[in-house]
Amino acid sequence: MLSQYMEEFEQEPFEVSEFVERLTWRTNNECSNSGKISKTEAVIAAGVEDFNPTALHETFTQTIKDLKILQEKQQAKCERLEESLRQEQEAHGKKIFKLQERHQLASNVFWQLDEKISSVAGKITHLGEQLENVNTPRSRTVEAQKLLNYMSEFLLAGPIVNDIFTDPGRLYEAADIIQKLYAIAQDLPTEKFADPICKIEKKYDEVERRLIEEFATAQKSEDIEKMKKLAQILSQFKGYNQCINAYIEQSQMTPYGGKDIFIGIVPMCKHHYEIIKKVFASPQQVMSKFILNFYQLKLHQYAMTKLEDKRDEDKYLKTLYELYSRTLKLSNDLQIYMSTMDDDLLNKLTQQIFQKHILGYIEIESRFLTSKCFNELEKFYLSKKHQKKQTERFQELKRDMQVLIGTRANINIAQIEDYGGETFLSEELAIKMLQEANAALKRCRLLCNESDLPANVIKLNDILFRFLMHEHVNYALELGLHAIPIVESTRTLPQLYFLDVVQKTNIIVHLLDNQCNTSVVPYVSNTPKYSDYLFKKRILMEQMESKLDQGLDRTINAVIGWVKLYLQNEQKKTDYKPDTDVDTISSAACLHVVQNLQPIIQQIKICVDGENQKNILHEFGIRLHRVIYDHLQTMQFNTAGAMCAICDVNEYRKCIRELENPTVIQLFDILHALCNLLLVKPQNLLEVCTGDTLNYLDKSVVRQFIQLRADFRVIKSTNYIKGILE
């Protein structure tokens, strides 16, 4: 049993509660299967899940005893292990003490040996210095003797015939000698040694030239070790820069990237930088000169050739932008090869290359953008077969006179040209102009100086404003305004072409606004030019909004005018006062009006958006209500006619629900309630007038509607509406 407990205690993790549960479960199971309890007790035990408290108590008691025995055994085992550990610890302590003694002894021996080594090294160094002091003068004397022997040859008349200066295999030795002789010759008096000095200088130049030729030959075969050796020797000569120039010239002689010079520049520089680091003592300076030479010669000539022809301004501007942007990117890529002293050198070189083109850039850009926008406009109007007209200042006065004469004389003299519904507005044209302006602004941001950028951005944007808004949008608005039918002559349903003008204008304005926010505002927002931009834009938008408001007002008036004239001419008096009882249906005039208003409302919703749509639909509903209200005031109604009027108003109410305007809906609900006054029995009039809908209306309004009843005189003689008539 104790071994079983040990197995359970050694399980990870050990839970006391789980151990007690398992002990309880085993005890219950043993009691249920033992057969020592009666059937009745078994049934009771089964009812309480085989629970036997007596057996469980005995089990717990025995288990506690077992656990105490187990604890004693484990305690004894722990004590034995602790004693064993203590003994082992003492043994290891003795070993460590002995090791420390040995370590101390070894350390002392090491320091003694180190002192002896230092002493021997000091003696060897002293001996070496003594030997060097003896050998150096001797070596210098030998070297001086050799130089004097070579010098004697230059002092003799005639050519130099020593093999060292003629043998190609001894070039390095000849270079060392002639370089030293040249240095000595600089200190000799010219009047006594003119001829030897001249001969030394000639031989110096000859050896230097041969070294450079050898260097060029080694460069062709990319013999790095030989190039490094020759560069090291030439660094002592005055023509060392010629060696660097020869390397640069030969390296850049081979074209990289074919016709597109930019493709191969970075790989070329990377390739040669690896060679330069191995060959030259000051690779950063050599690489800077390498890049400088490329910019001043190759790149400058390439740019001048590309930008030589300015006749095609479009091609010229695109080429200038491409070359300048690629040169800036190239400068950024090559900056890692430049020394810290030349941080801004590449940008200065770039400015030198493109300086004369950048100085006159903005005039060319402005001229090209103006020409491009003008040509796009001309092509557009030519495609429409339209000759652009000059807007007359007295055009509005002329229109007003036509309205006045037409109204007084009852004739239509107005000449309305609607161009067959053509709006003369084009989103495609606007997009083309915006794209051209955006490209111009993009070039401007790159090519202009930071100080000139705001003014130049405004200058280009003004060109866009002029052609897109003034010459195109405002012109189309003027034509659209003149094409709106005059109210008094609107006897047929007007064609609302101006709504199409509004829709296209909104699209163009949104496109323009988006481009200004991304391409103009960020570059002028913190400058004095920003107020200039805002002022011009505000004036432009106010002019355009004024024309749009005027046009929408005229459009609504044209529709409402048609409704008014149509009802006046087509609504029969007998519709609301029939001689006999007829089926209660809406009048033909009402149905015709509603049928034609529904597509107009949908057209307004399509062409106008946002708050403008809500305002226009509100104004349209208010004016429509006034026309219908005034029209009903001109009629008289009997009972059958009142039913017809209510049906008409219901049709109008269905129609105006599409306006989705609570105020207009309420007005027509009130109108419907007023029409009920034409139908109710006289004795119920007072009750209806004081209802929730009509109670707050002015009594004069209610009285006017009651007076439209055919039986008003009879009602008036009664007391049914005494409170209303007073």
N, C-alpha and C positions, 0 to 999 in steps of 0.2 A: 504493500500500500504506500510505503514511504517513497518507493521509486516512482510510483505513479504521480505522487504529489510533486516530486522533483521535476518530472517531465513537464507538468503544467506550469510550475514556477519559472522554468527556464524559457518558456514561450515569450516571444516579443510581439507586441507589448503585453504585459501581464496586467489584467484588470481584476481587482478583488471582487467586485460585484458579479462579474461573469463566473468567477470560481465558485462563489456561493450559489449562484443559479444552477450551475452544472451539478454541484453536490446535492442540492435539493431535488433536482430532476432525477438523478440516479436513485436517491432514497425512495422517492414516490414510485418509481418503476419497480424497484425490488419488492416493495410492500404489496403492490398490486399483483405481482406474480408469485408471491410466496405461498398463498393459500392458507395463511394463518388467521385470516379474518373471516367473519361470517358473511353469508350472502347479503344480509341487510346492510352490514358495514361496507361491503363492496359496492352496493348500489349507492349508498350515501357518499362513499369516497369517489365513485364515478361522477356523482352529481357535482362534486366540488373539485373536479379534476384530480382524483386519487390522492387527496391530501390527507396525511397521517401525522399529526403533531407529535405523537409519542415517539414514533420511529425517527422522525426528523430531529427530535431533541437528543435522542441517543446517538444518532449519527454525528450531530454537531459536537456533542460531548467527547465522543471517541476521536473525532477529527482534531479537536483542540489538544487532546493528550498526544496524539501522533505528531502534531505540529510542534509541541513543546519538545518531544524527543528529538525530532528533526532539527530543531533550533539548537539544542545542546550539542548534537553531532556536528552541525555546521560551525558552531562556535569553537569547538575543539579543533576542527580542521583549520579554521582561520588562524588560531593561535599557533598551530604547527607551521603553517605557511609564513606567518610573520616572523617566527624564529629563524626559519630557513632564509628568509629575505635579509634579516639583520646580519646573519653570518656571512652571506654572500656580499653584502655591502661592505663589511669590514675587510674582506679579502680584496675587493676591488680598490678600496681606499689605500691599502698597503702597496698595491701595484702602481697606483697613480703617484704615490709619494716617491717610489723608486724611479719612475719615469721622469719626474720633475728634476730629481738629482742628476740623472743622465743628461737631460736637456740643458741644465745649467753648465755642466762640464763641457758639452759640445759648443755652447755659445761662447764660452771663454776661449776655447781653442780657435773658433771662427774669428773672433776679434784679433787674436794674436796673428793669425794668418793674414788677415786684411791689412794689418799694420806693416807686415813684412812686404806684402805685394806693393803697397803704396810707396814704401821706401825704395824698392827695386825700380818701380816705374819712374820715380823722381830722378834716380841716378841715370836711367836710360835716357830720359828726356834731356837731362843736362849734357850727357854725352853726345846726343843727336845735335843739340845746339852748337856744341863745340865743333863737331864735324862739319856742320853747315857753315859755320863761320870761317872754317878753313877752306871748304869746297866752293862757296859762293864767289869769293874773289877770283879763284882759279877759273871757274866756269865763265865768269864775266870777262876775264882776261882772254880766254880762248875764243869766246864769241867776238870780243872786240878785235882780236887778231884776224878772225875770218872776215869781219866787216872791212877791216883795213886792207886786206888782200883784195876783196872785191872793189873797194874804193879806189885802189891803185889802178885797176883796169880802167875805171872811168876817168882817172887823171891822165892816162896815156892817150895820145892822139890816135885817131882811127876808130873803126867800129868795135863794138863789144863782141868778142868771139867765145866767151866762156859758155861751156855746154849747159850750165844751169839755166841760162836765159833762152836757150834755143831748143832744149829738149822738152817736148810736150809732157813727158812723164814726170818731170821735176817742176811742174808749174807751181805746186804748193810751196816748195822750197824757195823757188824764185820769188814768189809773192812775199814771203816772210822777209827775205833779204832786201828786196827793193823797197819794201815799206819802211824798213829801218834806215836804209840809205837815204830815202826821201826825207825822213824826219831829220837826219843829220844834215842834209843839204840845206834845209831851211835856216840853219844856224851859221852856215858858211858865208863869208863876205862875198858879195856878188862880183865886185870888181876884180878879185883875184881868181875866183873859181867859176866864172860865168860859163865856160865851156863844159866842165864836169856837171855843174848843176843842170844845164840844159840837157845833157845826155841822160842824167838820172831821171829827169822829168819825162823825157820821151819814153824811156824804158818803163817808167812807172805807169804811164798811160797805156803802153803796149800790154803790160802784164794785166793791168786792170781790165782792158778790153777783152783779153783772152779769158780772164776769169768770168766776165759777164757772158761771153759766148758759151763757155763751158756750162754756166748756170742755165742758159736758155736751152742748150742741148739736153741737159739733165731734166729740165722741166718737161720737155716734149715726151720723154720716156717715163716721167714721173718717178725718177730715181730720188726718193726723199732724202736718203742718207747723204748722197753726193750734193744735193741742193743745200742741205743743212750745213755741210762742211764748207761749201763755197760761200754761202751767205755769211758764215762766221768769219771767214777770211776777209771778205769784201767789207764787212762792218768796220775794219780798220782803215779802209781806203776812203778817199774823199768822194768816190763815185758810188758809194753804197746806195744812194737814192736811185741811181741809174739801174742798179740791180732790181730794186723794188718796182721801178717803172717798167722795166722789161718784163718782170713777172706779171704785172697787172695788164700790160698791153697784150702779151701773148695769151693770157687767160681769157681776156674779153674779146679776143679776135674770133673765137668760135661762137657762132650764134646759138642761143638757147631759146627753145620755144618756137622756132620758125618765125613767121611774120608777126605773131603776137609776142612782143618782147617781154611782157609782164609774166608770162607763164613760166619762163625759165630762170627768172632772176633769183628767186629765193633758193631753188635747188642749186644753182650755180654758186651762190654765196656760201651756202652750207658746205658744198664740196670743197671749195677753195679755202674756207676757214679752217677746215681740218688739216689741210696741207700747210697753211700759213702758221698754225700753232706749232707744227713740228719743225718748220724750216727757219723761221725768223725769231730773233730774240725778243722783239716787241710786237707780238701778233696783233694786239688791239689797235695799235697805231697803223700798222700795215693794212689791216682790214678796213679801218676808217678811210684810208686813202684809196683803197680798192673801190669802196662804195661811192666815195666822192667823185672819183674819176668816171664811174659809170653814169652817175647823175649828170655831171657836167658835159659829158660827150654823147654817150649813147642815148640816154633817156631824153635829154634836151633836144637832140636832133630828131628823134622819133616823134616827140610832141610837136615840134615846129612843122614837120612834114605833114602830120595829120591835120593840123589846124591852119594850114596855109591858105586853104580855099574858104572864104567867108561868103561866097555867093549864095549858097544854100544854107540859110540861117538855121533851119531846123536841124540839119545834119551837123552843122558846126556846133550848135549848143549841146546836142546830145554827145558829140565826140568830146567836147570840152569837159562836160560833166563826168563822162566815163573815164577819161584820162586823169582828171584831177582826183576823182574818188579812188581810182586804182593806185595812183601814186601815193596818196595818203595812207592807204592800206599797206602798200609796199613799205613805206617809211616805218609804219608801226611794226611790220614783220621783221624789218632789218635792224630795228633799234637794239636788239640783243647783241649785235655784233659791233656796236659803236661804244667808244669809251665814255666814261662818265663826264668827261670834259666836253663831249660833243652831243649832249642830250638833245639840243634843239637844232642841231646842224641840218638834219634831213628835212625838217619843216622849212627852214630857211632856204635850202636848195630848191624845194618844191615851189616856194613862193617866187624864187628867181626864175624858174622855168616858165611859170604861168602868169607872171606879173603883168605883162602887157595885155594879155587876154582878159585878166580879171578886172583891170582898170576900166575897160569899156564894156564890160559884160552886161551891166544892168540896162544900158541903152539898147543894146541888141536884143536882150530878153524882152524889154517892154515893147519894142517895135515889132518883134516877132509875135508876141501874144496878141497885140492889137490887130495885126494883120490876120492872124489865124482866126480870131473871134469874128472879125469883120467878114472874112471869106465864108466862114460857116453860116453866118446869118444870111449872106447873099445867096448861098447855095440853097438854104432852106426856103427862102421866099421865092426863089426861082423855081424850086420844085413845086411850090403851090401856085405858080403862075400869078404871083401877086406883086404889084408895084407898090412899094412902101410909100405911104402918104405922110405928108407933114401934118401934125396935129394942129388944128385951127384953134386959136385962142377964144374965138367967139362961137365955138361949136355948141357950147352949153346954152348960150344966149339964143342961138338959132333954134335949138330944140325947144326952148321955153316959148319962143314966139310961135312956133308951129303948133304947140299945145294950145296957146291962147287963141290963135286964129281958128284952129279946128273946133275948139269948144264954142266960141261965139257964133261961128258961121255954120256949125254942125256939119262940117265937111272934113275929110281926112286929106291934109296936104303934106303930111310928114313923109319924107323919103327915107325909109328904114332899109339899110343894106345889111343883111345878116350873113352874107357870103356862104349861103347854103349850109350853115352850121359849123363852118371852119373856125376853130378857135385861134389859129396862128400861134399856138403854143406847142412846144415839143419837148418831152422829157429826154428824148434821144439827143436833141441839140444841146440841152442844158448839161447833160452828162458829158458830152464831148467838150464843151467849154470848161466845165469843172475839171475834167481830166487834164486838159491843156494847162489850166491855171495851176493845178496841183503839181504837175511836172515842172512848171516854171518856178513855183515856190520851193519845190524840193531842190532845184538847182541853185536858187537864190540862197537858201540856208547853207549850202555847202560852199558856194563861191564868194559870198560877200563877207566883208569884215564884220566882226561882231558889233562895232559901233554903227555901221551903216545898215545893218540887217533890218531893224524895225522900220526905218523909212522906206527901204526897198520892198519889204513885204507889203506895206500899205500901198505903195505905188502899183504893184502888180495886182493887189486885191481891188484897187480902184478901177483898173481896167476890166476886171471881171464884173464888178458892180455896174459899170457903164454899159457893157454889151449885153450881159445876161439880164439884168434887172431893168435898166432904163430903155435900152434899145429893143429888148425882146418882150419881157413880161409887161412892163408899163404900156408899151405900144399895143400889145394884145388886149390889155385891160381897157385902153381907150376905144379900140375897135369893138370890144365886147359891150362897153357902155352904150355906144351909139347904135348897137344892133338890138338893144332891148326895146320891145314895142312900147309905144306911148299909150298910157292908160286909157285915154278917151277914145282911142282908135282901136282898142282891143275888142273887136266884135267876134273874132274867132279865137280859139284857144291858142295862147302864145307859145312859141317854141323857146324853151328856156336854155338857150345855148350858153348863157352867161354862167350857169351852174357848172358846165364843163370847164369854162375858163377858171372858175374858182378852184375846182378840184386840181387842175394841172398846176395852177399857181401855188397851191399849198404844197404839192409834191416838190416843185422846183425850190421853193423857199426852204423846205426841210433839208433838201440836198445841199443847198448853199450854206445853211446854218451849220450842218454837220461838218462840212469841209472847213468853214471858218473856225470852228471850235478846235479842230485838230491841227490845222495847217497855218493859222494866222494868230489866233489869240495867245497860244503859249509863247510866241516870240515877240509880242508887243505888250503883254499884260503888265509888266513892271517898268514900262517906259512911258515918256510923255506922249508917244504916238497912240497909246491906247485910248485916250480920251478923244483923239481925232477919229479913230476907227469907230468908237461907239457913237459919236455924233453923226457921222456919215451914215452909219447903219440905221440909227434911229430915224433920221430924216427920210431915208429910203423906205423903211418899213411904214412910217406914218403916211407917206404919199400912197404907197400901195394899199394899205389898209383903208385909207379914205376912199379910194376908187372901189375897193371890194365892198365896203359898206354901202356906198352909193349905188353900186350895181345890184347888190342883193336887195336893197330897199326898192329899187325900180322893178326888179324881178317880182318881188312880192306884190307890189302895186299893180303890175301888169296882170298877174293871176287874179288878184282880188277884183281888179277892174273888170276883167272878163266875167267873173262870177256875177258881179253887180249888173253889168249890161245884159248878160244872158238871162238872169232871173227877171230883169225888167221887161225884156222882150219876149221871153218864152213862157214865163209863169202866167197862166191864165187866171183871171179873177174867179172863174167858175171852179178852179181847183179847190178853193177854200170856201166857196159859197155855191155849191151845186143846187140846181133847182129840184132835183129828185134825189132820193136815197141811192147811193152807189156803194160798191164794194170799197171797204176802207183799205186803200193802198197808198203808197207814196206817189207823189206827183212825178210826171215824166221829167220836168225841169230839174227837180231835186236829184233824181236818179242820175241824170246826165252830168250834173255838176259833180256829184260824189264819185261817179265813175272816172271822171277826168282828174279829180284832185288826188286820188289815191296814188297814181304813178308819179305825180308831181312831188308828193311827200316822200316817196321812196327815193326819187332822184335827189332831193335835198339831203336826205340821210347819207346817200352814197357820196355826194360831192363835197359836203361840208362835214367837218369833224370837231370833236371836243366841245368846248364851251360855246364856240360859234354856232354849232349845230343847235344846241339847246336854245340859244337866244333867238336864232332865226325861226325855229319852229314855234317858239313862244309868240313872237311877233306875228307870224303867219296866222296862228290860231286866234289871237286877239282881233286882228283885222277881219278875218273870216267871220268871227262871231258878230262884229259890228255890222258887216254887210248883211248877214242873214237877219239880225235883229231889226235893222232899219227896213229891210225888205218886208218882213212880217208886219211892221207898223203901217205899211201902205195897203194892207189887205183888210177885208171884213170876213168874219167867219160865222157860219152857222154850225149846227151840231156835226153834220157829216164833214163839213170843211175843217172843223177843229180836229176831228179824228185824222184827217189827211195831214194837217199841219203837224200833229204829234208824230205821225209816221215819218214825215220829212225830217223833223228834228232828231228822231231816233237814228235815221240814216246818217245825218250830220255827226251825231255823237259817235257812231261806230267808226266813221271816217277819222274823226279827230283823236280817237284813242291811240292811233298810230303815232301821234305827236308825242305821246308819253309826257305830257305836261299837265301837272295837277291843276294849275290855275285855269287853263283853257277848258279842261274837263269839267271843272266846277262851274264855269260860265255857261257851258252848254247844258249842264244839269239844271241850273237855274232857269235857263231858257225853256227847257222841257217842263219845269214846274209852272212857269208862266203860261205856257200853252195849255196846261191843264185847266187854267182859269177860263179858257174859251169853251170848255166842254162840261164842266161840272154844273150841277143844278144851281139855280140862283140862290136858293136857301142855304146851300153849302159853301158859297163863295167866301163868306167871312171866316169860316173855319179853315178853309184852305189857305187864305191869305195870312192867317196867324200861325200857320204851321212852321216847322223847323226850317224849311228851306227858304220861305218867302218872308218870314217875320222880320228879318233884319234889313230888308230892302226898303228903299224910300217909297212912300205910299204913292207918289206921283208915277213911279214906274209901274206899279201894280195897277193903278187906275187907268193908265194908258192902254194896258193890255185888255182890261175889262171893257173899255170903250170900243174895242175892235169886234166885240160880239154883235151879231145881227139883232139880238133882243136887248141891247143895252138900254134903249129908251124905256122898255117895259120894266127892266130891273131898276132903273133909276127912280121910277115912280114908287118903288117899294122901299122898305126899310132894310133890305137884305145887306146892302153895302153902305149903309149910312155912315158907319165909322170910317170907311175907306175914302168916301167922297168928301168928307169934311177936312 
